[in-house]
Amino acid sequence: MRETPMSRIAEYKVLRTFYASNNTDGQHDRLSKQVNDYIDAGWQPFGALSLAVAGDVVVVTQPIVRYEP
């Protein structure tokens, strides 16, 4: 069996957004909008989504990568 080389990661970022319990501005899908904008620009989600809670704030992060052509 012949192995094909894996694509190399050219750039790596972690997108993050903050949500507060008093968030009433209709921005509940901020992270999905960020990720979709990056996908449109040629990036791909990479790894797992992470959540952290500090008081009444939730921090959501999503690693995202761009591969070499």
C-alpha positions as CSV (number, residue, x, y, z in Angstrom):
1,M,0.0,0.0,0.0
2,R,1.4,3.4,-1.0
3,E,1.0,6.2,1.4
4,T,0.2,9.7,0.1
5,P,1.8,12.6,1.8
6,M,-0.3,14.7,4.1
7,S,-1.0,18.3,3.3
8,R,1.1,20.7,5.3
9,I,-0.5,23.3,7.4
10,A,0.5,26.8,6.2
11,E,-1.3,28.8,8.9
12,Y,-3.0,28.1,12.2
13,K,-5.4,30.3,14.1
14,V,-7.7,29.9,17.0
15,L,-11.0,31.8,16.6
16,R,-12.7,32.8,19.8
17,T,-15.8,34.5,20.9
18,F,-17.3,35.5,24.2
19,Y,-20.9,35.1,25.3
20,A,-22.4,36.7,28.4
21,S,-25.6,35.7,30.1
22,N,-26.9,39.3,29.4
23,N,-26.2,38.9,25.6
24,T,-29.5,40.1,24.1
25,D,-28.0,41.7,20.9
26,G,-28.9,38.8,18.6
27,Q,-25.2,37.8,18.3
28,H,-25.7,34.3,19.6
29,D,-24.1,32.8,16.4
30,R,-20.9,34.9,16.3
31,L,-18.5,32.0,16.2
32,S,-20.4,30.2,13.4
33,K,-20.3,33.4,11.4
34,Q,-16.5,33.8,12.0
35,V,-15.9,30.1,11.0
36,N,-18.1,30.4,7.9
37,D,-16.2,33.6,6.8
38,Y,-12.9,31.8,7.2
39,I,-14.1,28.7,5.3
40,D,-15.2,31.0,2.4
41,A,-11.6,32.3,2.5
42,G,-10.1,28.8,2.2
43,W,-9.6,27.9,5.8
44,Q,-10.8,24.6,7.5
45,P,-11.9,23.9,11.1
46,F,-9.2,21.8,12.8
47,G,-9.7,19.8,16.0
48,A,-12.3,20.2,18.6
49,L,-14.4,23.2,19.7
50,S,-13.6,24.2,23.3
51,L,-15.7,25.9,25.9
52,A,-14.6,27.7,29.1
53,V,-16.8,29.3,31.7
54,A,-15.7,32.3,33.9
55,G,-18.5,33.7,36.0
56,D,-21.4,34.5,33.6
57,V,-19.1,34.5,30.5
58,V,-18.7,31.5,28.2
59,V,-15.6,31.6,25.9
60,V,-15.8,29.4,22.8
61,T,-12.8,28.6,20.7
62,Q,-12.3,26.8,17.4
63,P,-8.9,26.0,15.9
64,I,-8.8,26.7,12.1
65,V,-6.1,26.0,9.6
66,R,-5.1,26.8,6.0
67,Y,-3.2,24.1,4.2
68,E,-0.5,24.6,1.6
69,P,-1.7,24.1,-1.9
